[in-house]
Amino acid sequence: LTLICTAYMTSKNASSVYTDFRTPTVGSLVFLLREAKARGLQTILKAHVNLDNGEWSATIEPTDRQAWMDSYQSFLLLLANAAETAEADMLIIGNELSTMLNMESRWRSLIAETKLRYSGELTYAATWDAAMMVPFWDDLDYTGINFYAPVTQGTEVSRFELLTGWQHWLDWLEEFRSATSKPLLLTEIGYRSLDGAGMSPEDFTTLGPYDPAEQEDLYWAALESISTTDAIEGVIWWNWLADGNGGNGNLDYTPLGKPAYDVLKEAWTGN
């Protein structure tokens, strides 16, 4: 189980992050992580930053980058304390903060401070096209990639064609794993339940016909492909909505109430 805790920015140039009623409290995070662990689940706490205007966190350009890092560190250390209290298995220290990766020394300092408070394993969730630019993988236990690479160029594709579309990416992931000498997690992977979802898996804005069968096929192809390589230690599926939305007609990534759920259930339980 991966719980996401989000801080916010007023704009891409803001020099700080902030929390409000949308951000889970430390107490609620600890409760949920403990509850999941009591049910035999591995537990992960993941830090996110969202912008109030909907822009992507990978494009932020804080006016004062040092001040932003100071603010972000305060947020992350709260999560580190929660993860330690709940004995979470892993803490993901950041998500898709591509424009901040050149603050290498500051990130290494942040990681060191985090390790003083949290004794579990650490990783960072990089965009799939910026993973090779992360300069501090060697300070973490795992590498992490949010993997939304296109696996098809069309809207009507067979499962065989989807497997073929994965082959290039499997080679790339194996090369990345070899280059970093660290175990690799796909810290996000997912597909929407609409026609053409495999063409631009990262795009959550497009409209199209509801197609749960295509989502099912994409889940199946991902699991089949990943099972053929030793490069990937595990995957985190994006996403299961906290409000319980899903089901027939829902175009989001959630597999709830859709055939993709049965693919996941069979993969993890065998039935």
N, C-alpha and C positions, 0 to 999 in steps of 0.2 A: 504494500500500500504506500503510495506517495501522496503526501499532503503538501499543497502549495500554499505558501504564505506570501502575500503581495504587499509591497510598499508602492507608493505612487509619486509621480512628478507632475507639477503644474504645467510644464512645457519641456521640450527637448533641451532647452538652454538653462533650465533651473539648476541651481548649485546644491540641491539637497533632495532627499526623498522624505516622504512623510507617511504616516499611518493614520487611519481613521476607522470609522465603523465598518468599513469593508474588509479590514485586516483582522484575521482571527487573533484573539488574545492568546497570550502565552499559556494561560490556564487551559483554554479549550484545545490548543495543540497538544499539550501534555496528556490531557484526558483521552483524546482520540488516538494518539500514538500508543498509549498504554492499552487501550481497548483493542486495537488492532493486533498488538503483540500478544495479548492474552488469547486471541483467537488463532494464534499460530502463524501470523503473517509477518514477513519481513517489512520493516518500517523505514521510510525515507521522508525527510523533511526538505523541501525545496524552496529557495528564495527566488521570488520574481519581482520585477519592477514593471509597472504599467504606467503609461502616460494618460493624463486626464482627457486629452483630445483624441486618443485612439492611435497616435503614432507609435511606431515600432521602437522597442527599447534598443534595438541594434543600431539606431540612428541618433542616439542622444549626443549632444555636444554641450555639456555644462559650461557655463561662463567661467566658473572657478572649479577646475577639475579636482584639486586637492580637497576643497570643501565638500564636494560631492562624495569623494571617497571616504572622508571622515563621517559624513552622514550615513552613508551606506554601511560602513563598519558598525556603527551603533545599532542599526537595524539587524545586521547579520549576527552580531554577538548575542542579541536577545534570542534569536533562533538557536544559536549554539547552546545556550543555557537550557532552552526547552528540550532540545534533542538529547542533551546529556541527562536531564532529569527523567525523561521518558525512556532512556536507554535505546534510542533509535539506532538503527543499523547504519544509517548513512545520512549525511547532510550535503546537499547540493548548494554550493556557496554563491552561485550566480547563474543567470539564465540570459543568453543571447545579448550580452553587453559588448558587442563587437568593437564599438568605437572607443571603448575604455581599455582595451587590451594592451595598449602601449604604455600603460601605467604599471609596468612590470614590478618595480621595486615596491610600489604601494600595494599591489596584490599579494606579493610575497609576505609583506608585513601583516596584511589582513589575515592571510592563511595561518601565519605563526600565532597571531592573537586568538584565532579560532581554535587552534589546537590546544591552547592553554585552558579552554573551557569545555571542549568536546573531545571525547576519547574515541569516538567511532570513526568510520571511514568517510573520506571527503572526495568530492568530484565537483566539476563545473560543467554546465550544459552549454556547449558551443553550437552555433548555427553550423549546418553541415558544410557550408562553403567557407567558414572561417576557422574550422577546427585546427588546421595546420598553423594558424597564426597565434595560437595560445602559447605564451612564453613560459607558463608556470606549471605545465603538466607534471614536471618532475617533483613538485612539492605536494602532489595529490596522490591518492591511492588508486584512482581510476581516471581514465579519460572519459568524456561524455559528449555525445553528439545528438542534437535534435535532428532526426533524420527525416527530412521531407523531400528527398530527391525524387524527381519524376521517374516513373517506371513504365510509362506508356505514352505514346503520342496520339492515341485515339480514344474514342468513347466506347467502341464496341470491340473488346479484346477477350481472347480466351485465357484460361488459366495458364496454358503453355506459353502464350505470348508474355504474360506477366512474369513468369519465371525467367524467360529470356531477357526481359527488361531489367531484372535484378542482377544479372551476371556481371556487368561492368561495375556496378556499385559494390558487389561482394569483393571483387579484385581490389577496388580502391580502399575499402574498409580493412582488408587484410594488409595492404601496404601501410596504411595509417597505423594499425596496431603494431606492425613491425618497427616502424619509425619511432614510435613513442616508448616502446618497451613497457607499456602499461596495459592492464586489462581494460577493455572497452565496454562501456554501456551505451545503448541507444536510450538517451535520457528522455526523449520523446519520439514516438512514431505513431502515426494515425492517418486515417482517411475518412473523409466525409461520405455520407450516404447519398450521393447524387451522381448523375451521369458525368463521366469524365474526371472523377476524383483522383485518379492516378496520374493525371497530366501535370498538375501543379498542387501537390498535396498540402503545401503550406498556405494556400489561398483560401481563407475562410469567408471571403466576401462574394464569391461568384454565386449566381443563381442557376438552377437547372432542374431537370426532372428528378424527382425522388427515385433513387435506384439503390435499394438496400442490397440487392444481389451483387452489384459491383463492389460495394464496400466489403461484403462477405468474401468475394474473390480476392480483393486486395489484402485483407487480413490473412487469408489462407496462403497467398503467395509469399507474403512477408515471413510468415512462420516457417513455411517450407524452405525458403531460401536461407534464412538464418540458421536453420538446423544443419545445413551442409558445411558450415564453417566453424572453426574453433576461435575465430577472431573476436566474436561477440559473446560477452559473458551474460548479458541479459538485456531485457527491453522494458521500457515503461510506456504504456499505451496512453495516448492523448485522445480523449479524456473522458472521465465519468463526471457528469455535472453534479455539483453538490445539491442543486435544487430538484434533482430527480427527473428532469426533463429528458425526453427521448421518445422512442417508439415510432409508430407509423406516421410518415410524413415529415419527421424531424430530419433536417438536412445537416445537422451538426456532426461532429466527430464521434459522439458517444455511441457505443454499440448497444446501449440499453434498449431492450424491446425490439431488437433487429437481429437478422440471421447472423451477423458478425459475432454476436454474443455467444452463440453456440460453437463457433469456431474457437473462440478463446476458452470456453469451458472444456471443450474436448482436449485442447492442447495442454491444459493445466491439470485436468482431473482424469482424462482418459475416457470420459463418457458424456 
